[in-house]
Amino acid sequence: GGNFASSMANIAYFFPKKTKGNALALNAGLGNLGVSVMQFVVPIVITIGVFGAIGGGPQELADGSRLWLQNAGFVWVPFIVVSVIAAWFGMNDIADARASLSNQLTILQRKHNWIMCVLYTGTFGSFIGYSAGFPLLMKTQFPEVNALQYAFLGPLVGALSRAATGWVSDRFGGGRVTFWVFLGMAVAVFGVLQFLPQNGGDGNFWGFFSCFMALFFLTGVGNASTFQMIPSIMLQEIPRLHPDIDKAGTHRQAEMESAAIIAFTSAIAAYGAFFIPKAYGTSISMTGGPAAALWCFLIFYIVCLVITWTFYTRRNAPVPC
């Protein structure tokens, strides 16, 4: 989480406003591929003693089969080492981009920081939460389907759509794209609800799966568009908050606060990985199915849509973007 937040804050300084959305989308989208890779690779490597004696012995299951559960962590070590070396020798900090903790904490006083926390929770929080809960939902609602065959596809679609659609927000405006994303997400969740098993029926797995793929795709687009909004918002807000600062100082302050807000919102939104699976579990235990949780998600997306329209996309919006 800290690594993701710091990388997003760092890359925000290197690109002008007109390409910042695409740069942030590529950085985050390619990074989010790790979720899909994990769901595809880990079930394979835990069945094989790929690290030999270094990785330790297997765990014996009741049926006599063996698993190397520790491989789920060890498999990432070589890639982490390569990344550390690449970061040490290949990354550079911008000298005048440094900010003290007290300077960065000013974002806690910014209204739009908290608004964007809500919106980014609706996009990235949904992506990471659905990624965590998708296998559970398939297993409980369609037990005849092998969830492991399909679980990695949702995160893959979401990560690729985030990486590929950053330019859309740069061209049409992050606020406008975000508005339509939340509308689409509400429709997709409603579609999921129609295909769930209900009233003794078996449901429709492929309808359910298709709606979820649309949902994952839209979370990726929304992840890119919400992050594109943040620098645009702060470039408009800083002159109002600090009318005494010259143009260069305004740009510098906006860059610093944008980077801090990007890092902060990404940390808050990551709680979606806990709340969405928890909501599924609570709904299933209390009502026998996940429909109640999904209705709550749908209502939340409508709220996010209204917030986006009110502050950023309607005519005479306080901060159009």
Residue pairs with C-beta under 8 A, 6 or more apart in sequence:
1 266
1 267
1 270
4 28
4 31
4 266
5 262
5 263
5 264
5 266
5 267
6 263
7 27
7 31
8 24
8 27
8 28
8 227
8 259
8 262
8 263
8 266
9 259
9 260
9 262
9 263
10 91
10 93
10 259
11 23
11 24
11 27
12 20
12 23
12 24
12 231
12 255
12 258
12 259
12 262
13 94
13 97
13 255
13 259
14 23
14 94
15 23
17 231
17 232
17 235
18 170
19 170
20 170
20 228
20 231
21 166
21 167
21 169
21 170
21 174
21 224
21 225
21 227
21 228
22 166
22 167
22 170
22 224
23 166
24 166
24 224
24 227
24 228
24 262
25 162
25 163
25 164
25 165
25 166
25 167
25 169
25 223
25 224
25 227
25 228
26 163
26 166
28 162
28 163
28 223
28 224
28 227
29 159
29 160
29 161
29 162
29 163
29 164
29 166
29 220
29 223
29 224
30 159
30 163
31 159
32 127
32 155
32 158
32 159
32 162
32 163
32 220
32 223
33 155
33 156
33 159
33 160
33 163
35 128
35 131
35 155
35 159
36 131
36 152
36 153
36 154
36 155
36 156
36 159
37 152
39 131
39 135
39 151
39 152
39 155
40 152
41 75
42 71
42 72
42 75
43 148
45 68
45 71
45 72
45 75
46 67
46 68
46 69
46 71
46 72
47 67
47 68
48 68
48 71
49 55
49 58
49 68
49 71
50 68
50 71
50 75
51 68
51 71
51 74
55 68
55 70
55 71
55 74
56 68
56 70
58 66
58 67
58 68
59 66
59 67
59 68
59 69
60 66
61 67
96 252
97 255
97 256
97 259
99 256
99 260
103 256
104 256
104 260
106 257
107 113
107 257
107 260
107 261
107 264
110 237
110 257
110 261
112 233
112 234
112 237
112 261
112 311
112 319
113 261
113 264
113 265
115 307
115 311
116 226
116 229
116 230
116 233
116 261
116 265
117 264
117 265
117 268
117 269
118 303
118 304
118 307
119 178
119 226
119 229
119 304
119 307
119 308
120 223
120 226
120 227
120 265
120 266
120 268
120 269
121 268
121 269
121 271
121 272
122 182
122 185
122 222
122 300
122 301
122 304
123 178
123 181
123 219
123 222
123 223
123 225
123 226
123 269
124 219
124 222
124 223
124 226
124 266
124 269
124 270
124 272
125 269
125 270
125 271
125 272
125 273
125 275
125 276
126 185
126 215
126 219
126 222
126 272
126 276
126 297
127 155
127 158
127 162
127 216
127 219
127 220
127 223
127 272
128 269
128 270
128 272
128 273
129 272
129 273
129 274
129 275
129 276
129 277
130 154
130 158
130 212
130 215
130 216
130 219
130 276
131 154
131 155
131 158
131 273
132 273
132 276
132 277
133 276
133 277
133 280
134 147
134 151
134 154
134 155
134 212
135 147
135 148
135 151
136 147
136 277
136 280
136 281
137 280
137 290
138 145
138 147
138 150
138 151
139 147
140 280
140 284
140 290
141 196
141 197
141 203
141 208
141 289
141 290
142 197
142 203
142 205
142 208
145 205
150 209
153 213
154 212
154 213
154 216
155 216
157 213
157 216
157 217
157 220
158 216
158 217
158 219
158 220
158 223
159 220
160 220
161 216
161 217
161 218
161 219
161 220
161 221
162 219
162 220
162 221
162 223
162 224
163 220
165 220
165 221
165 224
165 225
166 224
166 228
168 177
168 221
168 224
168 225
169 177
169 178
169 224
169 225
169 228
169 229
170 228
173 313
173 321
174 225
174 226
174 227
174 228
174 229
174 232
174 321
175 225
175 229
175 308
175 312
175 313
175 317
175 320
175 321
176 313
177 221
177 222
177 224
177 225
177 228
178 222
178 225
178 226
178 229
178 308
178 312
178 313
179 305
179 308
179 309
179 312
179 313
181 218
181 221
181 222
181 225
182 222
182 301
182 302
182 304
182 305
182 308
183 301
183 305
184 214
184 218
185 215
185 218
185 219
185 222
185 301
186 298
186 301
186 302
186 305
188 211
188 212
188 214
188 215
188 218
189 211
189 215
189 294
189 297
189 298
189 301
190 298
191 207
191 210
191 211
191 214
192 208
192 211
192 212
192 215
192 294
193 291
193 294
193 295
193 298
194 207
195 203
195 204
195 205
195 207
195 208
195 211
196 203
196 208
196 289
196 290
196 291
196 294
197 203
197 289
198 289
198 291
226 265
227 262
229 312
229 321
230 258
230 261
230 262
230 265
231 254
231 255
231 258
232 321
233 312
233 319
233 321
234 254
234 257
234 258
234 261
235 250
235 251
235 254
235 258
236 319
236 321
237 254
237 319
238 245
238 250
238 253
238 254
238 257
239 245
239 250
242 249
242 250
242 253
245 253
276 293
276 297
279 293
279 296
279 297
280 290
280 293
282 293
283 289
283 290
283 291
283 292
283 293
283 294
284 290
286 292
309 317
310 317
311 317
311 318
311 319
312 319
312 320
312 321
313 320
313 321
